[in-house]
Amino acid sequence: MSAIDTSEPTRRDILYIATGAAGAVGVASVAWPFIHQMNPDASTLALSTTEVDIASLEPGQSVVVKWRGKPVFIRNRTEKEIEEAKSTPIAELKDKAARNENLKDSAAEATDANRAVEGKENILLMVGVCTHLGCIPLGQQGDFGGWFCPCHGSHYDTAGRIRKGPAPENLAIPNYEFISDSVVKIG
């Protein structure tokens, strides 16, 4: 049978506990600035969303804006470009996924309707970074009249879908919404 220590804590025990607690507070107060500096600064947080006025964007025109350090292509597509994109069979696409963050269904097919916003089908908004090696494609060029990445020869169609070349995926569509008829909020 073992004896259970039922003696009162000594002054030395209390000093050990107090010293340990003070040491833990000291370590936490020294470590906090190092941990806190890893959070994004205010300028980065401000760039997490951006609003773009596209009222002056005529059919057939494009604009490139910067969002989260990346170029975003905004194109007011012509009726011809929309029809070309709609008439492309899904079977002809290299990447059959829509890659649109606005869709609830992550497995949605890369139809033209799934790459644009209903009611604003003429406005196409995509992150302008080639999915092969991160180059910036050139607009209204290539074999399909969409975007062409001259670095390695990736061709995207008028809906930003990869059609030819080494790029494995369609151009990504970020989360965005129209906050008015002429202003789009990205992010």
N, C-alpha and C positions, 0 to 999 in steps of 0.2 A: 504494500500500500504506500502510495507516495504522499508526501506531505504537501499541502497546498499553502502557498505563501499568502497569508492574510494580513501581512503587515501594511501599515500606512505608507504611502509614497514619501520618500525622503526629499529633503530640499534639493539634493543632487538630481533626483529624477525630474523634478519640476524644472530645474535649470536646463537639463538636456532637452526636454520637450519645448521649452521657450526658445532655446537656441536653434533647434531644428526648424521651428515655425518661422522664426525671423530669417533664417537662411533661405527657406523656400520662398518667402515674400521677396527677398533680395534678388534671388535668381530670376523670378518671374518679372520683376521690375526691370532688370537688365535685358532679359530676352524679348520683352514686348516690343521695343522699338525695332528690333531686327525682324520680328515676325510681321509687324505692321507695315514695314517698308515694302513688303512683297505684294501688298494690295495695289490695284491699279490707281493711278493718280486721277485727279479731277478732270484733266483734259482728256484722258482716255475714256473715262465714264461718259463724258459729254459727247464723244464720238460714237457711242454705242447706238445712237439713233441719229438720223439726219433727215431733214425735210427738203424736198426739191420741188420747185415750181416748174412745171412742164407746159405751161400755157402757150409759150412761144414755139414749142416743138411741133413743126409741121410734119405731115405724112412724108416718110422717106428720110427724115432727119434723125440723128442720134446725138446723144450727149453722154459724156463720161463724167461721173462724180466719184469722189473718194469717200469710202465708208469703211471704218475699221482698218484703215491703211491699205485697202484694196480698191482697185477700180471697179465701178459698177456701170455697166452699159445700160442706158435707157434708150430704147428705139421706138419711135412712132412708125409702126409698119404700114406699108401700103396695102391696099386690098389684094394686089397681086402676090405680095409676100405672104399674106395670111392664107390665101388660097393654095399656094405652093406648099406651105407647111401642113395645111389640113389634108392635102391630097397624098401626102407621103405615107405609104403603108408602114405600120409598126414593124413588120417583118424585115424591112430594109434598113432598120436602124441598128447601129452597133450596140448602143446602150438603150434598152427598152424602158428604163426607169425615168420618171418625170423629174426627179431631183428638185422638187419644189417644196420649200419649207412651209408654204402656206397651205398645203394639202394635209388633211387629217390622215389619209391613207398613204403610208410611206412606200407602199408597193404599187402606187398608181403608174399606169403606162404613160409613156412620153408622147401622148397625143398633143396637138397644138392647144387644145382646150385645157389640158392639165399643165401647160407651161405659161398660161396667161390668166388674168383675172376675168371672171365672167362680167360682161358688160363693158370691159375695157380691153378687149382682145387685141386691139391695135397697139397697145403699149406693152412692150416686152422689156423686162427688167432682169438682168443677170449679173452675177459676179464675173468680171472680165478677166479671169485667170484660166489659162489653158490647163486642162486636167491631166496633161501629160507630164510637163516639167515646170509648170507655173509661169510660163511666158504670157505676154499680153497679146491676144489675137488682134488682127486688123479687121475693121468693120467693112461690110458690104464687099467682100472679096471672096475668093475661093470658088470651087466648082459648084457650090450650091447657093451662092449669092448672100450668104450670111456672114460668117467670120472665118478668117484664115490665120493660122499661126505659122508664120514663115520659118520659125526656128527648126521645126521638124515636120512640117507639112500636114498639120491637122486641119480638116475642113469641117465647119459647122454650118448647118442650114439656117433658114430665116427664123427658126424657133430656138436656135442655140443648141441643137442636138448634134452630137458628133456623127459624121457620116463617112469620113474617110481619114486615114492617117493613124498615128500611134496613140492618140488620146483615148483613154479607156472609158471616159464618162462624159455625159452632157454637161454644158456649163451650168453651174449651180444657180438656183433662184433663191435669193434670201427672203426672209420674212419681210413683207411690206404690205402697206394698206394705203388706199386713197383716203385722205382726210378731207378732201374737197374734189371738185371736178378737175382741178388743175394742179393740186399739190399731193405728192406722194411721200409717205413717211417710211423710210427704210430702217429696219431694226426693231 
